[in-house]
Structures are given as C-alpha cells and as structure tokens.
C-alpha cells in the first residue's frame, strides 16, 4: 500500500531545521507591483507591536514575548534607523499585513558590506495573495538605492516556501552554506524540485522530518 505524501505547511516545524543563506547582486532585480488596494509604508514609532503581530501570525513566534525578545535583539535602541529600512504592506483599511527590513548582519561576522534582508513575513490570512514578491523586491530596491550592491538573505528549511520565493527571484545558496547546510539544501530540493538546485540530490522523507516526527 502506497503511503500518502506528507503535505507541508509554509512554516512547518516538522521539517528538520537547517540554516540556509542565499545571496545575489542587487543590480537588475525588477520591482514587482503590489495587487490593487495594497500599498507600502515605512516604519513609524509605535509600529513595534504591529511587526510582532505579523510575525506571530506567520508563525515566526508563538508568543508576544518571543517577538519582543527578537525585536529587542535586532532593533532595540536602533528604532530611528528603521524609518527608511523597515517596510510594511497595508491593506485598503490601513491594516499592516506584511513586513520586511533592509538591514545588515547583526552578528558582525559578515565583513563583505552586503545588505541583509530580514524578517520577511505576511499575515497568515493574507498569504497567497501575491504580496511577498512585490514586498521583497521593493525592499531590495531600497537596499540598492541606499548604496548596497549585494544582498544576503538568512532563512531556514522550516520556512521552505519563503526560500523558494528567494530562489524564484534569482538568489542562490552562498557557497559556504551550500557545503555546511548541504542536507538542508537537499531538503529544499525534495520539497520544491527547484531548477536552481540541480547540484543537490533530493532528500528522502526520513531525512526531511525532524527526529520528533519520525
């Protein structure tokens, strides 16, 4: 009897976790338009909780407290730098429904001078409405206009659909990460069969599921 293939969510903790890092030059990335009735706005003071709410809805956090901890780690005391870096998508009613930030490597390990795209998220009920690619390309354009010529994106296997979007936009695995997280990229190959991942063999189902799911 054939086993029914597992259907994975867009943010699925059943998937074995690997850090994935992608990169691309910023020149030539097109800006894609938002669907009608949506528009971009920059961060203003007081938007922290809207950011946390979006990230929670997208399953980046389980609790408000986790969101606050991440906010403080990335942006605490640096909110004034977000006025032209953190972007939200608003709907026709002015509700913030998606966000992404043109930032840098907060660990200080990356000495390349690249811009880093951080915390891309779309509220759960607004996913699959064509918001993510316009949001990402808009923020990458902001990065380019700020003087960056190269961008890096940190993501993970558990958010595999987001990684597929980055691959669709021309981002490719950073060579060192393709080696250190090879099994993660093999998982991505199995889940997406993306043409950009021809160098990787697809992981088997037993290699995709985290230990607690097997």
C-alpha positions, 0 to 999 in steps of 0.5 A: 500500500502506497503511503500518502505524501506528507503535505507541508505547511509554509512554516512547518516545524516538522521539517528538520531545521537547517540554516540556509543563506542565499545571496545575489547582486542587487543590480537588475532585480525588477520591482514587482507591483503590489495587487490593487488596494495594497500599498507600502509604508515605512516604519513609524514609532509605535509600529513595534507591536504591529511587526510582532503581530505579523510575525506571530501570525506567520508563525515566526513566534508563538508568543508576544514575548518571543517577538519582543525578545527578537525585536529587542535583539535586532532593533532595540535602541536602533528604532530611528534607523528603521524609518527608511529600512523597515517596510510594511504592506497595508491593506485598503483599511490601513491594516499592516499585513506584511513586513520586511527590513533592509538591514545588515548582519547583526552578528558582525561576522559578515565583513563583505558590506552586503545588505541583509534582508530580514524578517520577511513575513505576511499575515497568515490570512493574507498569504497567497495573495501575491504580496511577498514578491512585490514586498521583497523586491521593493525592499531590495530596491531600497537596499540598492538605492541606499548604496548596497550592491549585494544582498544576503538573505538568512532563512531556514528549511522550516520556512521552505516556501519563503526560500523558494520565493528567494530562489524564484527571484534569482538568489542562490545558496552562498557557497559556504552554506551550500557545503555546511547546510548541504542536507538542508539544501537537499531538503529544499530540493525534495520539497520544491524540485527547484531548477536552481538546485540541480547540484543537490540530490533530493532528500528522502522523507526520513531525512526531511522530518525532524527526529520528533516526527519520525 
